[in-house]
Amino acid sequence: MHKIPLSKNGLKNVKNKAGIYRIYPCNGKKAVYVGTSKVLRHRLQSYYQKDDFSVNRTKEDLRPKACKVTYRYLNIKQARELEKQEKSKYKHNHR
């Protein structure tokens, strides 16, 4: 599991691979969101880029809180299975 700041500089080494990620607030050790992506780099970059929040309300809530991220490369099937197991733990996954 890799842990990095959720910033342009922090994400420069994230590869264009599938995997799972967890978002952490600046003032906490407990993750607030877990997600998967076929291309982790693109998904994680989307948390600090300008967005139309009417399309994705979760990002509107998460963006001000998001500070750190952990991620792990997995094939997408494995990542989604792990995400399913973990989703109930995180506030922003209940929409």
N, C-alpha and C positions, 0 to 999 in steps of 0.2 A: 504494500500500500504506500503510495506516494503522498506527502502532505506539502502543499504549497500555498502561497498567498493567492487570492483570487484577483489577479491583476494582469495587465498585458505582459509585463516582465516575468511574472510568476508562471504564466502559461506557455512561454516560448518553447519549453522542452516537452510539452505534452504532444504525443504522437497522434496521428490521424488513424486511431484504432478504436475498436469497440471496447466498452467497459462499463463499470459502475462508478458513481461518484457520490460523495456526501458533502453537503455544504454546512459550514460552521459559522456562527456569529463571532464578531471580534471579541466579545466579552465572555465567551463561554467555551466549554470543552465538549458540550453535547451537540451533536449534529441536529439541524433543523429540517433537513431535506435529504432524501436519497433519490437518485435517478439513474437512468441508463441512457446510453447513446451508442449509435453505430459509429460515430466519429466524435470521440471525446473532446478533442481540441475545439471543434466548432461549437459544440454545445456549451462548453465552459466559457468560451469567448462571448457567447450570447448574454451572459450575466452582467457584463459591463459595457455592452454596446447599446446605443439608442434603440428603442423598441416602441411598437404600437401596443400598449398594455391592454387594449381592448381585446386583443387576440389571446394574450396569456396573462391572466391576473396573478398567477403564482409568482411570476418574475417581479411584478410590481411590489408584492409583499416582501419577497426575498432580497431584492437588490440592496435596499438600505442596510440590511442586516448581514449580508454575505461578506465574509472577510477571508476565510480560509476554505480550502477544499482538499479532500483526500480522494484519490482515484486509484483504480486498479484495472489493468487490462484483462479482459475476459472475452470469450466469444459472446455474441449478443444473446444467445439462448441462455447461457449460464448467468450472464449479468441480469437478465429479466427474472430468472428464477430466484436469485438472491434478493433482488429488489422486492419481489412479492413477499418474501419472508420478512423483510425489514420495514416495509412501508408503514405498518401500524404504529411504529415507534415515533414517527416524526410528524409534528404539527402540520406542516405545509403539504403533506401528502394526503390529507383528508379533504379533498375538494370534490 
